[in-house]
């Protein structure tokens, strides 16, 4: 039956292409594939794959040190004319020996990751996109993407209206990101607030040598929304990104049925001094401000980067960021900016979920919110034709009070039982991380490349936060450096 599903999907594409040709609809196909091996040592700075693993002792290590990943994506554009098209994107992704990629009873796992209609309003350049689409809130490409929401997809309606060509436009829209119960809520529960809806407004402005993108977003989050949904990174869920630490340990949930979250900010890019370029983001975010005190969350995030593009063999880059952190109490709410799905990280460093070419199982998911850091990168290093390198160094330190993390750990029965604050992901102001990454690309052919991504990270952690009274099964006692090596092929067509 599973094999039949795969054949059926292929048949649908063939028939659709044939019908499209008959109806004078142009079909354009693009795609990409990657196959690579991934090695980890000391993941999570402990080697433990799970902090509170049901059925196993807390702090067990069951993760395979080496996996082979494969991802194939096919994007088909059904173009009626210059103004109307529909995009369908399909993908298969998993490790070798699992699901579709196993020789023993393979199970087809074809996913739809793009499905949207895009058209221009008649007689204008206003572009409307509706459906499952690549979606990000504004963020500088220098830092990969948005620290609030980026690097992924959402079912959304977006409207892009140019006001002054190449100078000023208005981008607005709506996304229903989560609807737990879909059409009908659970029996005997009445109407449940089980949605996460996002409204946004973006106003990009471009003049000679300068670009700014002021933006704002408003999310309405229901009390019955499943905030346990995992996001990218290591053991990361919407719960840690959205809620205050006291919501689960002090109040046992929200008082309000729905709470509003909002963000305001702007990106900046200065190229007037080219070949020296500057980049920055300034964001303030807050949520649940009308709920109980311990449920409130608000904070700031700022980043700054600069690069020199006047050299042929290397592009030097420097960067820094700062984000507000928790004060000494979790009873007065959270002082960290809320996020949804961050996709932020300078220099491709594997500390953060950012621009790693090998995207699956690629990073440590360290939280840039509640921390400050600085670093430098030598990008686009090239001494030999077709061979490029990138070397990045990062030092970061927390802005969170150790008291807030320690108190939250105690309420849930110890640090090893708490997935809200995790050692190495969330840092107090007494803790730091250093990391070095070295990425290499050899362009075998124009569309085929061989890559090696390597990284090392070391953490300095506070014993009183992560060590239990008797030291048994202590996170602090199990601390170790992290090493990552990934190597393989990418093909784009």
C-alpha positions in Angstrom: 0.0 0.0 0.0 2.9 2.4 0.8 4.6 1.7 -2.5 1.3 2.3 -4.2 1.1 5.7 -2.5 4.5 6.7 -4.0 3.4 5.5 -7.4 0.1 7.4 -7.1 1.9 10.7 -6.3 4.2 10.2 -9.3 1.3 9.5 -11.5 -0.6 12.6 -10.3 2.5 14.8 -11.2 2.7 13.2 -14.7 -1.0 13.6 -15.4 -1.0 17.2 -14.1 2.0 18.0 -16.3 0.2 16.5 -19.3 -3.1 18.4 -18.6 -1.1 21.5 -18.0 0.5 21.3 -21.4 -2.9 20.6 -23.0 -4.3 23.7 -21.4 -1.3 25.9 -22.4 -0.1 26.0 -18.8 3.6 26.0 -18.5 5.1 23.6 -16.0 8.5 24.5 -14.5 10.3 22.1 -12.1 13.2 22.9 -9.8 14.6 21.0 -6.9 17.5 19.9 -4.7 18.9 16.9 -3.0 21.5 16.3 -0.3 23.0 13.1 1.1 25.4 13.4 4.0 26.8 11.7 7.1 26.5 13.4 10.5 28.7 12.7 13.5 28.2 14.1 17.0 30.2 13.7 20.2 29.0 15.2 23.5 25.7 16.5 22.2 23.9 18.9 24.6 27.2 19.4 26.4 26.6 16.2 28.3 26.2 13.4 25.8 22.7 12.8 27.2 20.1 12.6 24.6 17.2 13.1 27.0 16.9 14.8 30.3 13.7 13.1 31.5 13.3 10.0 29.4 10.2 8.1 30.2 11.1 4.5 30.8 14.8 5.2 31.3 16.9 6.8 34.0 17.2 10.6 33.6 20.4 11.3 31.7 20.7 8.3 29.5 22.5 8.3 26.2 20.7 6.5 23.4 21.5 8.7 20.4 23.5 7.2 17.5 26.8 9.0 17.1 26.6 8.7 13.3 23.7 9.0 11.0 23.3 9.3 7.2 20.6 11.8 6.2 19.0 12.2 2.8 16.6 14.9 1.6 15.0 15.3 -1.8 12.7 18.2 -2.7 10.8 18.8 -6.0 9.1 22.1 -6.7 6.6 22.3 -9.6 5.3 25.7 -10.8 2.1 25.6 -12.8 2.3 28.9 -14.7 -0.9 30.1 -16.5 0.7 33.5 -17.4 3.0 36.2 -16.0 0.4 37.0 -13.4 -0.9 33.6 -12.1 0.9 30.5 -10.9 0.5 27.6 -8.4 3.5 26.1 -6.6 3.5 22.5 -5.3 6.6 21.3 -3.4 7.1 17.7 -2.3 9.9 16.3 -0.2 11.3 13.1 1.2 13.7 13.4 4.2 15.0 10.9 6.8 17.9 8.9 7.8 19.1 5.9 5.8 17.3 2.7 7.0 14.2 4.5 8.1 10.8 5.1 6.5 11.1 5.5 2.7 14.8 5.0 2.9 14.8 1.4 4.2 15.0 -1.9 2.4 13.0 -3.7 5.1 9.3 -2.9 4.6 9.8 0.7 3.4 7.0 3.1 4.4 6.4 6.0 2.0 6.8 9.4 3.7 6.2 12.0 1.0 5.5 15.4 2.5 3.9 18.5 1.0 6.0 21.4 2.2 4.8 24.1 -0.3 1.3 24.5 -1.8 0.3 28.1 -2.7 -1.4 30.2 -5.3 0.3 33.4 -6.3 -1.2 36.1 -8.6 -1.1 39.8 -9.3 -4.2 41.9 -8.8 -5.5 42.8 -12.3 -4.0 46.0 -13.7 -1.4 46.4 -10.9 1.8 45.0 -9.4 0.1 44.0 -6.1 1.1 40.4 -5.6 -1.1 38.1 -3.5 0.1 34.7 -2.2 -2.2 32.3 -0.4 -1.4 28.8 0.9 1.5 27.0 2.5 4.5 29.1 1.6 8.0 30.0 2.8 7.4 32.5 5.5 9.7 34.7 7.7 9.3 37.9 9.6 12.0 40.5 8.7 15.6 39.8 9.6 19.0 40.6 8.1 20.5 37.9 5.9 23.8 38.6 7.5 22.4 36.8 10.6 20.6 34.2 8.5 16.9 35.1 9.2 14.5 36.2 11.9 15.0 35.5 15.6 11.2 35.7 16.1 10.0 33.5 13.2 11.9 32.4 10.2 13.5 29.7 8.1 10.3 27.6 7.8 6.8 27.7 6.2 3.3 28.7 7.3 -0.2 28.6 5.9 -0.6 32.3 5.2 -2.2 35.0 3.1 0.4 37.7 2.2 -0.1 40.9 0.1 2.9 42.7 -1.3 1.9 46.2 -2.6 4.7 48.3 -4.2 4.0 52.0 -3.5 7.1 53.6 -5.0 8.9 51.2 -7.3 12.2 49.9 -5.8 11.9 52.4 -2.9 8.9 51.7 -0.7 6.3 49.0 -0.5 3.7 47.6 2.0 3.7 43.9 2.9 0.9 42.6 5.1 -1.0 39.4 5.8 -2.3 36.8 8.2 -1.2 33.3 9.1 -3.0 30.5 11.0 0.0 28.7 12.4 -1.7 26.2 14.7 -5.3 24.9 14.9 -5.2 21.9 17.2 -8.8 20.6 16.8 -9.3 21.8 13.3 -13.0 22.1 12.3 -14.6 20.8 15.5 -13.4 21.2 19.1 -13.3 18.3 21.5 -16.7 16.8 22.7 -18.1 18.2 25.9 -15.5 21.0 26.0 -17.4 23.7 24.3 -15.5 26.2 22.1 -11.8 25.9 22.8 -9.1 28.5 22.2 -6.8 26.2 20.3 -5.4 28.5 17.6 -2.2 30.5 17.1 -2.9 33.3 14.6 -0.4 35.9 13.4 -1.0 39.3 11.8 1.9 41.3 10.4 2.8 44.5 8.7 6.2 45.2 7.0 7.3 48.5 5.4 10.6 48.1 3.6 12.3 51.4 2.5 15.3 51.4 0.1 17.4 54.4 -0.9 20.9 54.7 -2.3 23.2 53.2 0.3 20.6 52.5 2.9 17.8 50.1 3.6 15.4 49.9 6.6 12.5 47.5 7.2 10.3 48.6 10.0 7.8 45.9 10.9 5.3 44.8 13.5 3.5 41.5 14.3 0.6 40.5 16.5 0.0 36.9 17.6 -3.2 35.7 19.3 -2.4 32.5 21.2 -5.2 30.3 22.7 -4.9 28.7 26.0 -5.6 25.3 24.5 -3.0 25.6 21.7 -0.5 22.8 21.8 2.6 24.7 22.8 4.4 21.3 23.3 5.0 21.2 19.5 8.7 20.9 18.8 10.6 23.4 16.8 14.1 23.3 15.4 17.1 22.9 17.7 17.8 20.5 20.5 14.8 19.6 22.8 13.1 22.9 21.9 9.4 23.5 21.8 7.0 26.5 21.5 6.5 26.3 25.2 10.1 27.6 25.9 9.8 30.2 23.2 6.4 31.7 24.1 5.6 31.1 27.8 7.2 32.6 30.9 8.9 30.1 33.3 6.3 30.8 36.0 3.3 29.8 33.7 3.9 26.1 34.3 5.5 26.0 37.7 3.6 28.8 39.6 0.2 29.4 37.9 -0.3 26.0 36.2 -1.5 27.8 33.0 -3.1 31.1 31.9 -6.0 32.8 33.5 -7.1 34.2 30.2 -8.6 32.1 27.4 -6.5 33.9 24.9 -3.4 36.2 25.2 -1.9 38.6 22.7 1.8 38.7 21.8 3.3 41.5 19.8 6.7 42.5 18.3 7.9 45.8 16.9 11.3 46.4 15.3 13.3 47.2 12.3 16.2 45.9 10.2 18.9 48.2 9.0 21.5 47.8 6.2 24.1 50.5 5.3 26.0 50.1 2.0 26.9 53.8 1.5 30.5 53.1 2.6 30.9 50.1 0.3 33.0 47.9 0.4 32.4 48.3 4.2 28.8 47.3 5.0 26.8 47.4 8.3 23.8 45.5 9.4 21.6 45.7 12.5 18.3 44.5 14.0 16.3 46.1 16.9 13.3 44.2 18.3 11.0 44.6 21.3 8.5 41.8 22.0 5.9 41.2 24.7 3.1 38.8 25.5 0.4 37.8 28.0 0.7 41.2 29.5 -3.0 41.2 30.6 -2.7 37.9 32.4 -1.3 37.1 35.9 2.0 38.7 36.7 4.0 35.4 36.5 2.7 34.8 33.0 3.9 38.0 31.5 6.9 37.9 29.1 8.7 40.9 27.5 12.2 41.8 26.4 14.6 43.3 23.9 16.9 41.9 21.2 19.6 43.8 19.3 22.3 42.6 16.9 25.0 44.4 14.9 27.3 43.2 12.1 29.9 44.5 9.7 31.9 43.1 6.8 34.5 44.2 4.3 33.8 43.0 0.8 36.7 44.6 -1.0 39.0 41.5 -1.0 39.0 38.8 -3.6 40.2 35.9 -1.4 38.2 36.5 1.8 35.4 38.5 3.4 36.1 39.5 7.0 33.1 39.8 9.2 32.5 40.9 12.9 29.3 40.8 14.8 27.7 41.1 18.3 24.3 40.8 19.9 22.6 41.5 23.2 19.2 40.3 24.5 17.6 41.0 27.9 17.4 38.1 30.4 15.5 36.9 33.4 15.9 38.8 36.6 16.1 37.2 40.1 12.4 36.2 40.2 10.1 34.2 38.1 7.0 35.4 40.0 7.1 38.8 38.3 7.1 37.3 34.8 9.8 36.9 32.2 12.3 39.5 31.0 13.2 37.6 27.8 11.7 38.5 24.5 9.2 35.8 23.3 9.9 34.0 20.1 8.0 31.5 17.9 10.5 29.6 15.6 13.9 31.4 15.6 16.2 31.0 12.6 19.1 33.2 13.6 22.8 32.8 13.8 25.9 34.6 12.5 28.7 32.9 10.6 27.0 29.6 10.1 28.1 28.5 13.5 26.5 25.3 14.7 25.6 26.7 18.1 22.4 28.1 16.5 19.7 26.9 14.1 20.7 29.1 11.2 22.2 28.8 7.7 23.8 25.3 7.8 23.7 23.8 4.4 23.1 20.4 5.9 19.9 21.5 7.6 18.7 18.2 9.3 20.3 17.5 12.7 22.6 20.4 12.1 22.9 22.4 15.3 22.8 22.6 19.1 19.8 25.0 19.3 21.5 27.4 21.8 19.1 30.2 22.7 20.4 33.7 21.6 17.6 35.2 23.7 18.7 35.8 27.2 22.4 36.1 26.2 25.0 38.4 24.7 27.8 37.5 22.4 30.4 38.6 19.9 32.4 36.9 17.2 34.3 37.1 13.9 34.1 35.2 10.7 36.4 34.8 7.7 33.9 34.1 4.9 34.4 33.1 1.3 38.0 32.1 1.8 39.3 30.9 -1.5 42.9 30.1 -2.6 42.1 27.3 -5.0 39.5 27.4 -7.8 36.1 25.8 -6.8 37.2 25.4 -3.2 35.9 27.8 -0.5 36.1 27.9 3.3 34.4 29.7 6.2 36.0 30.0 9.7 33.9 31.4 12.6 34.6 32.1 16.2 31.9 33.0 18.8 32.0 33.9 22.5 28.7 34.2 24.3 27.5 34.7 27.8 24.1 34.6 29.5 22.1 37.6 30.7 19.8 35.5 32.9 19.9 35.6 36.7 21.1 32.2 38.1 18.5 32.5 40.8 15.6 32.4 38.2 17.0 29.3 36.5 17.8 27.5 39.8 14.3 28.3 41.3 12.6 27.0 38.2 14.7 23.8 38.3 13.8 23.2 42.0 10.0 23.5 41.2 10.1 20.7 38.7 12.3 18.4 40.8 15.8 19.2 39.5 17.6 20.4 36.5 17.6 17.0 34.8 13.8 17.0 34.9 13.4 20.5 33.4 13.1 21.0 29.7 12.3 24.7 30.0 15.9 25.7 31.1 18.6 23.3 29.8 22.3 23.5 30.5 24.2 24.8 27.5 21.0 26.1 25.8 20.0 28.7 28.4 22.9 30.5 30.2 23.1 32.5 33.4 25.3 35.6 33.5 27.9 33.5 35.2 28.1 31.0 32.3 29.6 31.2 28.9 30.2 29.3 25.6 33.0 29.4 23.1 32.7 27.8 19.7 34.7 27.5 16.5 33.2 26.2 13.2 35.1 25.5 10.0 33.0 24.9 6.8 34.3 23.8 3.4 32.7 23.6 0.0 34.2 22.0 -3.2 32.1 22.8 -6.3 32.5 19.6 -8.3 30.2 20.8 -11.0 28.1 23.9 -11.4 25.2 22.4 -9.4 27.0 19.6 -7.5 29.1 20.3 -4.4 30.9 18.3 -1.8 30.7 19.9 1.7 32.4 19.4 5.1 30.9 21.2 8.1 32.9 20.9 11.4 32.6 22.5 14.8 33.7 22.5 18.4 32.1 24.1 21.4 33.1 24.4 25.1 30.9 25.5 27.9 31.7 27.0 31.3 28.7 26.3 33.6 27.6 27.2 37.1 27.7 24.2 39.5 25.0 25.4 41.8 22.4 25.6 39.0 23.0 22.2 37.3 24.3 20.0 40.1 21.9 18.1 42.5 22.6 18.1 46.3 24.3 14.7 46.2 25.7 15.0 42.7 23.9 11.9 41.5 22.8 12.1 37.8 24.0 15.7 37.8 24.1 17.6 34.6 27.2 19.5 35.8 29.1 16.3 36.5 28.4 15.0 33.0 29.5 18.2 31.1 31.8 17.8 28.2 32.8 19.5 24.9 30.8 19.1 21.8 32.2 18.0 18.4 30.3 17.9 15.2 31.4 16.7 11.7 29.1 16.5 8.7 30.1 15.7 5.2 28.3 14.9 2.0 26.9 16.1 -1.3 24.4 18.7 -2.4 22.7 18.9 -5.9 20.5 21.7 -7.1 18.6 21.7 -10.4 
